[in-house]
Amino acid sequence: MNTPLAERLRPKTLNDYLSQQHLVGKDGMLYQQIKSGVIPSLILWGPPGIGKTTLANIIANESERPFFKLSAINSGVKDIREVIDKAKKSGGLFTAKNPILFIDEIHRFSKSQQDSLLEAVEKGWVTLIGATTENPSFEVISALLSRCQVYTLNAFNKSDLEALIKRAIEKDEVLSKLNIELKETEALLRLSGGDARKLLNIFELIVTSINEDTITITNELVMKQVQNKAVRYDKAGDQHYDIISAFIKSIRGSDPNAAVYYLARMIEGGEDVKFIARRLLILASEDIGNANPTALVIANNTFQAVSVIGNPESRIILSQCATYLASSPKSNAAYDAINKAQQIVKETGDLPIPLSIRNAPTKLMKELGYGDEYKYAHNYENNFAEHEFLPEEIKNTKLYNPGNNAREEAQRKYLRGLWNKKYGY
């Protein structure tokens, strides 16, 4: 049989759909919409291999609507218009049974391609379902996003993935005829990275490569068989997160050689250049921060540049940025500071702001003491006046601790001269 296991096991109904109970459970919003027959245009957002395409198919099946599918990787405006024309002819115009147009990886569509969908969605010619692994706030134009509801799909947990393996063993028309003993699952789950499609591909590879009466699945067996087969998974999906992780960790580890290697892997694999640039932008603050503030400027300019330039020249700009960031001093002090601050806010809630630094736009507020005793820093020597800015309950709490590098040592020295007694710089 040539049909892959993942395809053979693809659920056809909501009852067979694993996970995402917050959406498709009895109390889930999507479940209620499907059962009512009133389905809005949707954006399904989540990591690869968690069932976005499957869910779109189920929505079409359960609501008895025509289903049209496009992939953003190989579809242009002409393809979109042709499918919309077919959809208009196949469904009842302005009825509850308008066709579903599913677009996989909608984040890869350009602005003009997304613009070509607006009229069809707005006039109800189709119900759009877009699938994306990227934050739709960044990758879907606001005009289209405002016409869609965004649903977040969660990554599979361990029990979901183990249940999927057991379902394959028990219900698949091929595997159910074999004597399979599932002894260990850790290696399978680790190699899958939470991607159900990848998990089933690996599992089928293991099972079909063993010619024994009883196939006993162990961690050792899985690792041995995968290495022997030199399995290579699709670049845009299964290796997506592993390679970007290696790329970011190489830059964080100040290795420009490894960084540019993994950059090349992503470019050759057809990775979205804006996705790469966005990760560099985050890294510039998270891992370099005030050790070299120029890093954020360069990363931001890189993002703007690749958004305008596109392929193939974007590779040069990304290489320049990646090697610069890898060769820069590192600090996560700003990252640590906001983490600590958010944790305090979660634990203490909305603490009262000191009266002296509250805004006092009305007479009553002034009478209540808002703004009293505030010291305007520029009226004092060196533009500094010691004051209590934190709420009383957390006063003297040091959240920002400059890193051990030249620039932040200068910051530490400056702060020590101002706040050493209070914060211990």
C-alpha positions, 0 to 999 in steps of 0.5 A: 500500500502506497498511502502513508500511515498518517494519511490512512489514519486521518480522522474523518469526524470530530469524534475521531479527532484527537486533542484540541478539546478547547475548540472541538469538545462539547463546550468548544466554540468551533464545535458549536459553530460546526453543529449550528452550521454557521461557520465564520472564516477562520485562521487555524494557528499552531505548530506543524503536524497537529491537525490543521488540515485535518480539522479543515476537512472535518469542518467541510465534511460535518457541515456538508460543504464543497471543499477547495484547497490551495497551498500558499507555496505554489499558488498565485493570484491567478490560482486563487481567482480560478478556485474562487470562481469554481467555488462560486459555481459549486455552492449556493451564493449567500447561503449557509452552504457556501464552499470552504476554501482552505489555504495551507501556510497562508502566512506565505502569501504576499499582500497582493495574494491575500488582498485577492481573497478579500472580496470573496470572504466579504461577500460570502462566496467562500468561507476561508480557512487558513492554516499557519505556523506563524503568528497571524498578527504579523503574517496576515494582512489586517483587512483579512484578519479582521474578517476571520476568527483566529483559533489557536491549536495546541501542540500534542501532549505525551498522552495524545501522541501515545494514543495516536500510536495505539490507534495506529496499531489497533485500527490501521488496516495494515498495522492491525494485522501485525503483532506489534508490542509497544514497549517504549515510546520515549524515542518515538516521541522525542524524534517526532517533536510533537508532530503527529505526522512525523511520529506516524511516518517514523513509526511506519518506517520502524515497523515496515523495516522489521521482518519478525513475527513479533515487532517489539518497539523499544527506544534502542530499536527506534534509534538504530532503525532511524539512523540506518535509514538516514531519514530526512524529513521535509525541510519546510515542516519537520526540520523547521523547528530543529534547524531554527533552534540550532541557528539561534543557539549557535548565535547565542553561543557566539559561533558565526560559522555554525550560525551561517551554516544553519542559515544556509540550511534554512535558505536551501530548504525554502524557509521564509526569510521574514521568519528568519529575520524575525527570530534574529530580531528577538535574539538581538534583545533576548541574548544581546540586549544592552551589551550591544544596543546596536544589535537591535538596530541592525536586526530591525533593519535586516527585517525591514530589508528582507521584507522589501528585497526578498529572495535570493539577495536576502541571504546576503543581508541575513548572513551579515546580520547573523554573523554580526549578532554571533560576534557580538557580546552577549547579555540576557539581563534585560530578558531576565529583568522583564521575566522577574518583573512579570512574575512579581506582577502575577504574584502581587497583582495591581499594587498601588502606585506611590501617590508622589508619581501618580498623574494629577489632571483634576483638582480632586486628585491634587487635593488627594495628594497625587503628585505631592513630593515628586522630585523632578529629576532635571531640577537636581544635580546630575539630573538625579533625585533619589525617590521611591518609584516602586510600590511600597510592598516591593520597594528596594526590589532589584530587577535589572542586573547589568551583565558582565560586559563593557557596556553594561559594566558602564551601566552598573558603574552609573547605577552604583553611583545613584542606587547602590544603597537601595539596590546594591549595584 
